[in-house]
Amino acid sequence: MPELPEVEAARRVIERVAVGRRVVEVRCADDRIVFQGASPAQVRRALLG
């Protein structure tokens, strides 16, 4: 599990490059640890648009 400073650094990068833009493609591996309770397809659907 990532530590809070790593999460905050990732959030800042995403904010800088993605806020105000549309997500048109999502690629994610079938990783049961990262996506606990959600399938890769569910993650893609949630993030697109």
N, CA, C and O atoms as a Maestro MAE file, in Angstrom:
{
 s_m_m2io_version
 :::
 2.0.0
}

f_m_ct {
 s_m_title
 :::
 protein
 m_atom[196] {
  # First column is atom index #
  i_m_mmod_type
  r_m_x_coord
  r_m_y_coord
  r_m_z_coord
  i_m_residue_number
  s_m_chain_name
  s_m_pdb_residue_name
  s_m_pdb_atom_name
  i_m_atomic_number
  :::
  1 25 0.846 -1.171 0.000 1 A "MET " " N  " 7
  2 3 0.000 0.000 0.000 1 A "MET " " CA " 6
  3 2 0.895 1.240 0.000 1 A "MET " " C  " 6
  4 15 1.867 1.299 0.753 1 A "MET " " O  " 8
  5 25 0.577 2.229 -0.838 2 A "PRO " " N  " 7
  6 3 1.422 3.429 -0.895 2 A "PRO " " CA " 6
  7 2 1.276 4.280 0.365 2 A "PRO " " C  " 6
  8 15 0.230 4.286 1.015 2 A "PRO " " O  " 8
  9 25 2.325 4.981 0.684 3 A "GLU " " N  " 7
  10 3 2.308 5.892 1.821 3 A "GLU " " CA " 6
  11 2 1.661 7.209 1.400 3 A "GLU " " C  " 6
  12 15 1.590 7.513 0.209 3 A "GLU " " O  " 8
  13 25 1.195 7.978 2.357 4 A "LEU " " N  " 7
  14 3 0.494 9.222 2.073 4 A "LEU " " CA " 6
  15 2 1.301 10.194 1.202 4 A "LEU " " C  " 6
  16 15 0.724 10.770 0.279 4 A "LEU " " O  " 8
  17 25 2.613 10.409 1.442 5 A "PRO " " N  " 7
  18 3 3.360 11.321 0.569 5 A "PRO " " CA " 6
  19 2 3.368 10.866 -0.897 5 A "PRO " " C  " 6
  20 15 3.338 11.700 -1.802 5 A "PRO " " O  " 8
  21 25 3.409 9.551 -1.132 6 A "GLU " " N  " 7
  22 3 3.378 9.042 -2.510 6 A "GLU " " CA " 6
  23 2 2.020 9.305 -3.149 6 A "GLU " " C  " 6
  24 15 1.938 9.668 -4.322 6 A "GLU " " O  " 8
  25 25 0.972 9.125 -2.384 7 A "VAL " " N  " 7
  26 3 -0.380 9.375 -2.890 7 A "VAL " " CA " 6
  27 2 -0.544 10.856 -3.212 7 A "VAL " " C  " 6
  28 15 -1.113 11.204 -4.247 7 A "VAL " " O  " 8
  29 25 -0.058 11.720 -2.347 8 A "GLU " " N  " 7
  30 3 -0.154 13.164 -2.573 8 A "GLU " " CA " 6
  31 2 0.648 13.578 -3.800 8 A "GLU " " C  " 6
  32 15 0.191 14.419 -4.574 8 A "GLU " " O  " 8
  33 25 1.819 13.012 -3.990 9 A "ALA " " N  " 7
  34 3 2.623 13.324 -5.177 9 A "ALA " " CA " 6
  35 2 1.888 12.886 -6.441 9 A "ALA " " C  " 6
  36 15 1.869 13.618 -7.431 9 A "ALA " " O  " 8
  37 25 1.289 11.709 -6.414 10 A "ALA " " N  " 7
  38 3 0.524 11.229 -7.571 10 A "ALA " " CA " 6
  39 2 -0.676 12.131 -7.828 10 A "ALA " " C  " 6
  40 15 -0.987 12.438 -8.979 10 A "ALA " " O  " 8
  41 25 -1.352 12.557 -6.766 11 A "ARG " " N  " 7
  42 3 -2.504 13.448 -6.911 11 A "ARG " " CA " 6
  43 2 -2.110 14.761 -7.581 11 A "ARG " " C  " 6
  44 15 -2.837 15.269 -8.436 11 A "ARG " " O  " 8
  45 25 -0.973 15.303 -7.197 12 A "ARG " " N  " 7
  46 3 -0.520 16.566 -7.784 12 A "ARG " " CA " 6
  47 2 -0.205 16.421 -9.270 12 A "ARG " " C  " 6
  48 15 -0.521 17.306 -10.065 12 A "ARG " " O  " 8
  49 25 0.412 15.317 -9.640 13 A "VAL " " N  " 7
  50 3 0.709 15.073 -11.060 13 A "VAL " " CA " 6
  51 2 -0.593 14.962 -11.844 13 A "VAL " " C  " 6
  52 15 -0.745 15.579 -12.898 13 A "VAL " " O  " 8
  53 25 -1.520 14.181 -11.330 14 A "ILE " " N  " 7
  54 3 -2.801 14.010 -12.012 14 A "ILE " " CA " 6
  55 2 -3.525 15.345 -12.120 14 A "ILE " " C  " 6
  56 15 -4.096 15.657 -13.165 14 A "ILE " " O  " 8
  57 25 -3.508 16.125 -11.064 15 A "GLU " " N  " 7
  58 3 -4.155 17.436 -11.085 15 A "GLU " " CA " 6
  59 2 -3.546 18.328 -12.164 15 A "GLU " " C  " 6
  60 15 -4.265 19.018 -12.887 15 A "GLU " " O  " 8
  61 25 -2.233 18.308 -12.267 16 A "ARG " " N  " 7
  62 3 -1.537 19.167 -13.225 16 A "ARG " " CA " 6
  63 2 -1.824 18.764 -14.675 16 A "ARG " " C  " 6
  64 15 -1.976 19.632 -15.533 16 A "ARG " " O  " 8
  65 25 -1.899 17.476 -14.954 17 A "VAL " " N  " 7
  66 3 -2.021 17.040 -16.350 17 A "VAL " " CA " 6
  67 2 -3.426 16.615 -16.759 17 A "VAL " " C  " 6
  68 15 -3.699 16.502 -17.954 17 A "VAL " " O  " 8
  69 25 -4.328 16.377 -15.804 18 A "ALA " " N  " 7
  70 3 -5.614 15.791 -16.185 18 A "ALA " " CA " 6
  71 2 -6.847 16.626 -15.848 18 A "ALA " " C  " 6
  72 15 -7.882 16.461 -16.494 18 A "ALA " " O  " 8
  73 25 -6.772 17.503 -14.875 19 A "VAL " " N  " 7
  74 3 -7.959 18.263 -14.488 19 A "VAL " " CA " 6
  75 2 -8.419 19.120 -15.664 19 A "VAL " " C  " 6
  76 15 -7.636 19.851 -16.271 19 A "VAL " " O  " 8
  77 25 -9.704 19.008 -15.965 20 A "GLY " " N  " 7
  78 3 -10.274 19.757 -17.078 20 A "GLY " " CA " 6
  79 2 -10.182 19.043 -18.412 20 A "GLY " " C  " 6
  80 15 -10.643 19.561 -19.429 20 A "GLY " " O  " 8
  81 25 -9.594 17.865 -18.416 21 A "ARG " " N  " 7
  82 3 -9.466 17.092 -19.654 21 A "ARG " " CA " 6
  83 2 -10.340 15.853 -19.556 21 A "ARG " " C  " 6
  84 15 -10.716 15.428 -18.464 21 A "ARG " " O  " 8
  85 25 -10.657 15.282 -20.703 22 A "ARG " " N  " 7
  86 3 -11.509 14.105 -20.760 22 A "ARG " " CA " 6
  87 2 -10.663 12.840 -20.864 22 A "ARG " " C  " 6
  88 15 -9.714 12.789 -21.646 22 A "ARG " " O  " 8
  89 25 -11.001 11.831 -20.087 23 A "VAL " " N  " 7
  90 3 -10.327 10.530 -20.144 23 A "VAL " " CA " 6
  91 2 -10.962 9.739 -21.282 23 A "VAL " " C  " 6
  92 15 -12.160 9.457 -21.254 23 A "VAL " " O  " 8
  93 25 -10.152 9.378 -22.290 24 A "VAL " " N  " 7
  94 3 -10.685 8.660 -23.455 24 A "VAL " " CA " 6
  95 2 -10.217 7.215 -23.522 24 A "VAL " " C  " 6
  96 15 -10.755 6.429 -24.302 24 A "VAL " " O  " 8
  97 25 -9.222 6.851 -22.715 25 A "GLU " " N  " 7
  98 3 -8.743 5.470 -22.698 25 A "GLU " " CA " 6
  99 2 -8.199 5.149 -21.318 25 A "GLU " " C  " 6
  100 15 -7.522 5.970 -20.699 25 A "GLU " " O  " 8
  101 25 -8.497 3.952 -20.842 26 A "VAL " " N  " 7
  102 3 -7.988 3.479 -19.554 26 A "VAL " " CA " 6
  103 2 -7.458 2.072 -19.757 26 A "VAL " " C  " 6
  104 15 -8.146 1.208 -20.300 26 A "VAL " " O  " 8
  105 25 -6.240 1.854 -19.319 27 A "ARG " " N  " 7
  106 3 -5.643 0.516 -19.348 27 A "ARG " " CA " 6
  107 2 -5.299 0.134 -17.921 27 A "ARG " " C  " 6
  108 15 -4.628 0.887 -17.216 27 A "ARG " " O  " 8
  109 25 -5.752 -1.022 -17.498 28 A "CYS " " N  " 7
  110 3 -5.394 -1.481 -16.160 28 A "CYS " " CA " 6
  111 2 -5.285 -2.996 -16.153 28 A "CYS " " C  " 6
  112 15 -6.028 -3.704 -16.833 28 A "CYS " " O  " 8
  113 25 -4.344 -3.462 -15.369 29 A "ALA " " N  " 7
  114 3 -4.106 -4.899 -15.239 29 A "ALA " " CA " 6
  115 2 -5.137 -5.508 -14.293 29 A "ALA " " C  " 6
  116 15 -5.757 -4.804 -13.497 29 A "ALA " " O  " 8
  117 25 -5.306 -6.791 -14.390 30 A "ASP " " N  " 7
  118 3 -6.186 -7.510 -13.475 30 A "ASP " " CA " 6
  119 2 -5.407 -7.739 -12.182 30 A "ASP " " C  " 6
  120 15 -4.826 -8.807 -11.985 30 A "ASP " " O  " 8
  121 25 -5.394 -6.743 -11.308 31 A "ASP " " N  " 7
  122 3 -4.613 -6.771 -10.071 31 A "ASP " " CA " 6
  123 2 -5.566 -6.754 -8.883 31 A "ASP " " C  " 6
  124 15 -6.107 -5.706 -8.532 31 A "ASP " " O  " 8
  125 25 -5.767 -7.885 -8.281 32 A "ARG " " N  " 7
  126 3 -6.747 -8.020 -7.192 32 A "ARG " " CA " 6
  127 2 -6.329 -7.259 -5.923 32 A "ARG " " C  " 6
  128 15 -7.170 -6.977 -5.070 32 A "ARG " " O  " 8
  129 25 -5.056 -6.931 -5.797 33 A "ILE " " N  " 7
  130 3 -4.607 -6.166 -4.631 33 A "ILE " " CA " 6
  131 2 -4.926 -4.686 -4.823 33 A "ILE " " C  " 6
  132 15 -5.453 -4.038 -3.919 33 A "ILE " " O  " 8
  133 25 -4.607 -4.157 -5.998 34 A "VAL " " N  " 7
  134 3 -4.842 -2.736 -6.268 34 A "VAL " " CA " 6
  135 2 -6.330 -2.439 -6.388 34 A "VAL " " C  " 6
  136 15 -6.814 -1.439 -5.856 34 A "VAL " " O  " 8
  137 25 -7.048 -3.298 -7.080 35 A "PHE " " N  " 7
  138 3 -8.467 -3.059 -7.349 35 A "PHE " " CA " 6
  139 2 -9.349 -3.954 -6.491 35 A "PHE " " C  " 6
  140 15 -10.185 -4.687 -7.019 35 A "PHE " " O  " 8
  141 25 -9.176 -3.903 -5.204 36 A "GLN " " N  " 7
  142 3 -9.983 -4.730 -4.306 36 A "GLN " " CA " 6
  143 2 -11.453 -4.356 -4.446 36 A "GLN " " C  " 6
  144 15 -11.822 -3.191 -4.296 36 A "GLN " " O  " 8
  145 25 -12.282 -5.342 -4.733 37 A "GLY " " N  " 7
  146 3 -13.716 -5.105 -4.829 37 A "GLY " " CA " 6
  147 2 -14.190 -4.587 -6.167 37 A "GLY " " C  " 6
  148 15 -15.379 -4.311 -6.328 37 A "GLY " " O  " 8
  149 25 -13.289 -4.444 -7.142 38 A "ALA " " N  " 7
  150 3 -13.685 -3.957 -8.465 38 A "ALA " " CA " 6
  151 2 -12.880 -4.681 -9.532 38 A "ALA " " C  " 6
  152 15 -11.686 -4.932 -9.365 38 A "ALA " " O  " 8
  153 25 -13.536 -5.007 -10.609 39 A "SER " " N  " 7
  154 3 -12.837 -5.637 -11.730 39 A "SER " " CA " 6
  155 2 -12.184 -4.551 -12.582 39 A "SER " " C  " 6
  156 15 -12.569 -3.387 -12.481 39 A "SER " " O  " 8
  157 25 -11.206 -4.902 -13.418 40 A "PRO " " N  " 7
  158 3 -10.627 -3.913 -14.328 40 A "PRO " " CA " 6
  159 2 -11.694 -3.241 -15.198 40 A "PRO " " C  " 6
  160 15 -11.601 -2.044 -15.471 40 A "PRO " " O  " 8
  161 25 -12.695 -3.991 -15.629 41 A "ALA " " N  " 7
  162 3 -13.765 -3.411 -16.452 41 A "ALA " " CA " 6
  163 2 -14.550 -2.357 -15.668 41 A "ALA " " C  " 6
  164 15 -14.915 -1.321 -16.224 41 A "ALA " " O  " 8
  165 25 -14.810 -2.609 -14.401 42 A "GLN " " N  " 7
  166 3 -15.522 -1.632 -13.571 42 A "GLN " " CA " 6
  167 2 -14.689 -0.365 -13.377 42 A "GLN " " C  " 6
  168 15 -15.225 0.743 -13.396 42 A "GLN " " O  " 8
  169 25 -13.397 -0.530 -13.192 43 A "VAL " " N  " 7
  170 3 -12.507 0.625 -13.035 43 A "VAL " " CA " 6
  171 2 -12.512 1.452 -14.316 43 A "VAL " " C  " 6
  172 15 -12.625 2.676 -14.265 43 A "VAL " " O  " 8
  173 25 -12.388 0.789 -15.465 44 A "ARG " " N  " 7
  174 3 -12.415 1.506 -16.749 44 A "ARG " " CA " 6
  175 2 -13.712 2.293 -16.907 44 A "ARG " " C  " 6
  176 15 -13.684 3.472 -17.261 44 A "ARG " " O  " 8
  177 25 -14.842 1.651 -16.648 45 A "ARG " " N  " 7
  178 3 -16.142 2.333 -16.800 45 A "ARG " " CA " 6
  179 2 -16.234 3.546 -15.878 45 A "ARG " " C  " 6
  180 15 -16.769 4.582 -16.271 45 A "ARG " " O  " 8
  181 25 -15.722 3.424 -14.666 46 A "ALA " " N  " 7
  182 3 -15.794 4.524 -13.706 46 A "ALA " " CA " 6
  183 2 -14.932 5.713 -14.115 46 A "ALA " " C  " 6
  184 15 -15.271 6.856 -13.809 46 A "ALA " " O  " 8
  185 25 -13.818 5.454 -14.804 47 A "LEU " " N  " 7
  186 3 -12.877 6.527 -15.140 47 A "LEU " " CA " 6
  187 2 -13.120 7.168 -16.498 47 A "LEU " " C  " 6
  188 15 -12.740 8.321 -16.704 47 A "LEU " " O  " 8
  189 25 -13.735 6.462 -17.417 48 A "LEU " " N  " 7
  190 3 -13.926 7.005 -18.762 48 A "LEU " " CA " 6
  191 2 -14.925 8.153 -18.762 48 A "LEU " " C  " 6
  192 15 -15.904 8.156 -18.016 48 A "LEU " " O  " 8
  193 25 -14.644 9.139 -19.632 49 A "GLY " " N  " 7
  194 3 -15.562 10.247 -19.825 49 A "GLY " " CA " 6
  195 2 -15.218 11.400 -18.949 49 A "GLY " " C  " 6
  196 15 -15.896 12.427 -18.984 49 A "GLY " " O  " 8
  :::
 }
 m_bond[195] {
  # First column is bond index #
  i_m_from
  i_m_to
  i_m_order
  :::
  1 1 2 1
  2 2 3 1
  3 3 4 2
  4 3 5 1
  5 5 6 1
  6 6 7 1
  7 7 8 2
  8 7 9 1
  9 9 10 1
  10 10 11 1
  11 11 12 2
  12 11 13 1
  13 13 14 1
  14 14 15 1
  15 15 16 2
  16 15 17 1
  17 17 18 1
  18 18 19 1
  19 19 20 2
  20 19 21 1
  21 21 22 1
  22 22 23 1
  23 23 24 2
  24 23 25 1
  25 25 26 1
  26 26 27 1
  27 27 28 2
  28 27 29 1
  29 29 30 1
  30 30 31 1
  31 31 32 2
  32 31 33 1
  33 33 34 1
  34 34 35 1
  35 35 36 2
  36 35 37 1
  37 37 38 1
  38 38 39 1
  39 39 40 2
  40 39 41 1
  41 41 42 1
  42 42 43 1
  43 43 44 2
  44 43 45 1
  45 45 46 1
  46 46 47 1
  47 47 48 2
  48 47 49 1
  49 49 50 1
  50 50 51 1
  51 51 52 2
  52 51 53 1
  53 53 54 1
  54 54 55 1
  55 55 56 2
  56 55 57 1
  57 57 58 1
  58 58 59 1
  59 59 60 2
  60 59 61 1
  61 61 62 1
  62 62 63 1
  63 63 64 2
  64 63 65 1
  65 65 66 1
  66 66 67 1
  67 67 68 2
  68 67 69 1
  69 69 70 1
  70 70 71 1
  71 71 72 2
  72 71 73 1
  73 73 74 1
  74 74 75 1
  75 75 76 2
  76 75 77 1
  77 77 78 1
  78 78 79 1
  79 79 80 2
  80 79 81 1
  81 81 82 1
  82 82 83 1
  83 83 84 2
  84 83 85 1
  85 85 86 1
  86 86 87 1
  87 87 88 2
  88 87 89 1
  89 89 90 1
  90 90 91 1
  91 91 92 2
  92 91 93 1
  93 93 94 1
  94 94 95 1
  95 95 96 2
  96 95 97 1
  97 97 98 1
  98 98 99 1
  99 99 100 2
  100 99 101 1
  101 101 102 1
  102 102 103 1
  103 103 104 2
  104 103 105 1
  105 105 106 1
  106 106 107 1
  107 107 108 2
  108 107 109 1
  109 109 110 1
  110 110 111 1
  111 111 112 2
  112 111 113 1
  113 113 114 1
  114 114 115 1
  115 115 116 2
  116 115 117 1
  117 117 118 1
  118 118 119 1
  119 119 120 2
  120 119 121 1
  121 121 122 1
  122 122 123 1
  123 123 124 2
  124 123 125 1
  125 125 126 1
  126 126 127 1
  127 127 128 2
  128 127 129 1
  129 129 130 1
  130 130 131 1
  131 131 132 2
  132 131 133 1
  133 133 134 1
  134 134 135 1
  135 135 136 2
  136 135 137 1
  137 137 138 1
  138 138 139 1
  139 139 140 2
  140 139 141 1
  141 141 142 1
  142 142 143 1
  143 143 144 2
  144 143 145 1
  145 145 146 1
  146 146 147 1
  147 147 148 2
  148 147 149 1
  149 149 150 1
  150 150 151 1
  151 151 152 2
  152 151 153 1
  153 153 154 1
  154 154 155 1
  155 155 156 2
  156 155 157 1
  157 157 158 1
  158 158 159 1
  159 159 160 2
  160 159 161 1
  161 161 162 1
  162 162 163 1
  163 163 164 2
  164 163 165 1
  165 165 166 1
  166 166 167 1
  167 167 168 2
  168 167 169 1
  169 169 170 1
  170 170 171 1
  171 171 172 2
  172 171 173 1
  173 173 174 1
  174 174 175 1
  175 175 176 2
  176 175 177 1
  177 177 178 1
  178 178 179 1
  179 179 180 2
  180 179 181 1
  181 181 182 1
  182 182 183 1
  183 183 184 2
  184 183 185 1
  185 185 186 1
  186 186 187 1
  187 187 188 2
  188 187 189 1
  189 189 190 1
  190 190 191 1
  191 191 192 2
  192 191 193 1
  193 193 194 1
  194 194 195 1
  195 195 196 2
  :::
 }
}
